Amino acid sequence: MVDLSKRRFWRATPANKINVMRPPWSAGEDDFTRDCTRCGECIKHCPTKVLNVGEGQFPQLDFNENECDFCEVCVTVCPTNAIDKRHPKTAHFYPKILDTCLTQNDIYCRSCGENCEPQAIQFTYIDNAIAKPQIDLDLCIQCGACVSPCPSTSIQFEANLITKILSNQEVPDV
């Protein structure tokens, strides 16, 4: 009889699990890393190529080259229930605009907003003549369309506050 607890011990699990974005409809991180066989089928069949091999050989999302169109191919090809329509479509990761945004240096740019189909990124005039992007997280569908067109790579996805609390990660003072 195989002792599965010992086998799971030797499986590589990402050290900083909370900062890893998994494919759409993925199970929670612990369930995902337990159930995913790391077969690579979701990566191989992803039409937009936003899935790549991450730490521990597990699939992860990377919006640096493209966006996710939620085509469901990863759900179809996953041989386990690690990616399954029973799970939420997206995890609790949201885009954040960094201080390196060109508009922070009074340089006109609207690349992120022009590529945001649900129009979750709006531009607001704050203190000067250059409008600054503001993200409405209620409208954001977490597709990553805003990331790759940014000329200053100033948009990154990060776990929201609730996800950090649930994972016992250090939370900044609010």
Secondary structure as the mmCIF struct_conf table of DSSP 4:
data_model
#
loop_
_struct_conf.conf_type_id
_struct_conf.id
_struct_conf.beg_label_comp_id
_struct_conf.beg_label_asym_id
_struct_conf.beg_label_seq_id
_struct_conf.end_label_comp_id
_struct_conf.end_label_asym_id
_struct_conf.end_label_seq_id
HELX_RH_AL_P HELX_RH_AL_P1 LEU A 4 TRP A 10
BEND BEND1 ARG A 11 ARG A 11
TURN_TY1_P TURN_TY1_P1 ALA A 15 ASN A 16
HELX_RH_3T_P HELX_RH_3T_P1 LYS A 17 ASN A 19
HELX_LH_PP_P HELX_LH_PP_P1 MET A 21 PRO A 23
TURN_TY1_P TURN_TY1_P2 PRO A 24 TRP A 25
STRN STRN1 SER A 26 SER A 26
HELX_LH_PP_P HELX_LH_PP_P2 ALA A 27 GLY A 28
HELX_RH_AL_P HELX_RH_AL_P2 GLU A 29 ASP A 35
HELX_RH_AL_P HELX_RH_AL_P3 GLU A 41 HIS A 45
TURN_TY1_P TURN_TY1_P3 PRO A 47 THR A 48
STRN STRN2 LEU A 51 VAL A 53
HELX_RH_3T_P HELX_RH_3T_P2 GLU A 55 GLN A 57
STRN STRN3 PRO A 59 LEU A 61
TURN_TY1_P TURN_TY1_P4 PHE A 63 ASN A 64
BEND BEND2 GLU A 65 GLU A 65
HELX_RH_AL_P HELX_RH_AL_P4 VAL A 73 VAL A 77
BEND BEND3 PRO A 79 ALA A 82
STRN STRN4 ILE A 83 ILE A 83
TURN_TY1_P TURN_TY1_P5 LYS A 85 ARG A 86
BEND BEND4 HIS A 87 HIS A 87
BEND BEND5 LYS A 89 THR A 90
BEND BEND6 HIS A 92 HIS A 92
STRN STRN5 PHE A 93 ILE A 97
TURN_TY1_P TURN_TY1_P6 ASP A 99 THR A 100
HELX_RH_3T_P HELX_RH_3T_P3 LEU A 102 ASN A 105
TURN_TY1_P TURN_TY1_P7 ASP A 106 ASP A 106
HELX_RH_AL_P HELX_RH_AL_P5 SER A 111 GLU A 114
TURN_TY1_P TURN_TY1_P8 ASN A 115 ASN A 115
TURN_TY1_P TURN_TY1_P9 GLU A 117 PRO A 118
STRN STRN6 ILE A 121 TYR A 125
BEND BEND7 ASP A 127 ILE A 130
STRN STRN7 ALA A 131 ILE A 135
TURN_TY1_P TURN_TY1_P10 LEU A 137 LEU A 139
TURN_TY1_P TURN_TY1_P11 ALA A 145 PRO A 149
TURN_TY1_P TURN_TY1_P12 PRO A 151 SER A 152
STRN STRN8 ILE A 155 ALA A 159
HELX_RH_AL_P HELX_RH_AL_P6 LEU A 161 LEU A 166
TURN_TY1_P TURN_TY1_P13 SER A 167 ASN A 168
#
